[in-house]
Amino acid sequence: MSFVLDQVRRIDVQLDRLHWSKYATAQSSPIASSASDNPPSDDGLVDDPPDAVRIAELQAAINQLSATGSRSRAAPLSPGTILSALRHAAMLDARSSTQDEGSPRKTHPVEHDLEWLVVSKAIAQAHGLIINLLLEQTLPLGWDIWYWDEVLSSSYYLGLYSVQTTPRRIWQWTNTIFHDARKKFQATGGMQSADQAGAVSFSRSWAKFYGLVKDSMRDRSLADAQAKILSPLMLYRSEVRSKQKGLRRLREMSACGLGVLVDEGMNLDVDDGSLHRSKNDKDEWKTIVSRSVSLMETVLRNLTILDLGIHEFEDTVFTSVEDDTELSQVNASEDESSQSLSLMVNRLQLILQEHLPNHVANSEQMVKEYGRPSRIIRYWLPATALLLSSSTLLRIVVNRKAEIMTWIRDLGTTTMDFWYNWVVEPVRKLVGTIRHDKDSEIAIMSKESLEGDRASLERMVVDFARDNPSTASGTPLNENEIADVRAKVREGDLTPVLRAYEKDLRRPFVGTIRGDLIRALLIQIQKTKVDVEVAVGGIDALLKSQELVFGFVGLTPGVLVCFGLFRWLGSIVGGSSGRREQKGSGHRTRLLRNIDRILSGSAPSSNGMLSYKDHGMLLCEVHVLRQSAGGVMPREIYAEFLEEINDLVDLRTGVEKQIRVVDRIRWAYSKWIR
């Protein structure tokens, strides 16, 4: 939501309060109150009650034009919608036709008040529409001014601009020569008819025209002789500065008009005290509404006249509004007030149907004249180079068709393999890990390997102890002793084998010939294998505990590559939109810097308030800052931020307080601005 909608809604609420305060009694409705307050007519009878059908038409128009209804809008109503609401309420054609007939129907006071409310709401919507239009026209001018700054900052850019605009200059020069020669040719009698001189006369006429073209070229060369004294770059630099100056002037005029409309238009200032005044004081808001119509019309008519200075523009606007006597009879009698209401409707229709489109057309023409060159002018050079080299490129493509197809096929295959092997497959394994899928478990060895090797070790030790009972207890082993040996083997105790091994080391040759030493060595090798498998099992358990982490690690390279690729493609495709709509924190910091610069560099009036031009520039920057901050701040923080914004754009607070508000925004909302 922009401050334009806030402005329209605030005016809409004030109009509702002013209208319904007239009937704000404890026991009466508007219709009942008007019926009791109606004076008797000349014949002693009380006036007729209001027309219910007419009341319903006006209420429907009020609901359609209200900005505080249930329907949320992103912008003020369009001119067609505003005029359609007035037409459905019989405020345009029907009113004009009845007045032209000379026998207008006497309007009931309730109908008259509702008609005023309808027209006032339509004017409020038109007021917001014009403010929104000026905002949309003023904001892009900064980018064009920055473009000319870039051109002036480098001789390379200036030379490139001269090359880009060369065809247009040649066309303009040729067109000027041709029109000048044709004007001279027509002044000397033109081409003779064929029956007078035949083909010879025709050839002489064309020779005469060719001579006039040469004379025009010579005259043009003499006229441009003074300009040839300067270097071409100096001429282009002067042209660019002239365009930039025109854009700055247009932006200042638009900002001044924006400030005038926001500060002086529809400035009702309704408070609780103003609702309990006399009837004439209560109807003072009608004068403000009528003056706002004249203000909008005058601003639209004079805004694109760049020959006027800022002060001359302000004087012209306010003088024209003061001298406008057509809309000054709102507080007079009922008939004069109705006539003034009709004039307001006609003037509003004229604004929406003529002045507003004319202003848009004039502004677009000025932006086309002073703004950056069109895309055709900026890119004709590379487009022409591409067109001229298209045959060579086509020949290369045809000669290397097989290689190009192979490259494309390999690229597609590589892309698909990368997608499935580094994105899809890691995601599938990660999902399986989360679901404890057996196929996705990380394992260095199988579960049955350790159990089989340990059982084999037990059997080997038990058999060795049976064959060599002297190493265990000295007598043949019974079942209890065998079970005890098995239990010790599970705990890693190989005492019978180690005793035999120590005994055979005293006589290694005997032990080797007998075989006990080699057998003990093989049992210890099996024990080492079991110990290694136990250690590997511990590592296996550790890997299983971090199985999800390894899944994310395996997915990370593919995700990073895809993110970088999509980010690069997005920067290429959406580069132009990123220029128009920047929402980064750095952009918000620059906006706050621009606001501080406007307030610090302003020349306040005697009462310490900003000028209309500075206030318009401030509104443009605040509008962009508000739109940018709305997407990053939480809802409750953004509501507090809007309070600061309202204090910042309030002209009556003074420059000093506005500067303090900027400082407060800088430190209070630095988390979302920087």
Buried (B, 14 or more C-beta within 10 A) or exposed (E): BBBBBBBBBBBBBBBBBBBEBBBEEEEBEBBBBBBEEBEEEEEEEEBEBBBEEBBEBBBBBBEBBBBEEEEEBEBBBEBEBBBBBBBBBBBBEEBBEBEEEEEBEEBBBBBBBBBBBBBBBBBBBBBBBBBBBBBEBBBEBBEBBEBBEEBBEEEEBBBBBBEBBEBBEEEEEEEEBEEBBBEBBEEEEEBBEEEEEEEEBBEEBEEBBEEBBEBBBEEBEEEEEEEEEEEEEEBBBEBBEEBBBBBBBBBBBBBBBBBBBBBBBBEBEBEEEBBEEEEEEBBBBBBBBBBBBBBBBBBBBBBBEBEBEBEEBBEBBBEBBEEBEBBBBBBEEEEEBBBBBBBBBBBBBEBBEEBBEEBBEBBEEBBEEBBBBEEEBBEBBEEEEEEEEEEEEEEEEEEEEEEEEEEEEEEEEEEEEBEEEBBEBBBBBBEBBEEEEEEBEBEEEEEEBBEEBBBEBBEBBBEBBBEBBEBBBEEEBEEEBBEBBBEBBEEEBBBBBBBBBEBBEEEEEEBEEEEBBEBBBEBBEBBEBBEEBEEBBEEBEEBEEEBEEBBEEBBEEBBEEBEEEEEEEEEEEEEEEEEEEBBEBEBBBBBBEBBBEBBEEBEBEEEEBBBBBBBBBBBBBBBBBBBBBBEBBEEEBBEEBBEBBBBBBEBEBBBEEBBBBBEEBBEBBEEBBE
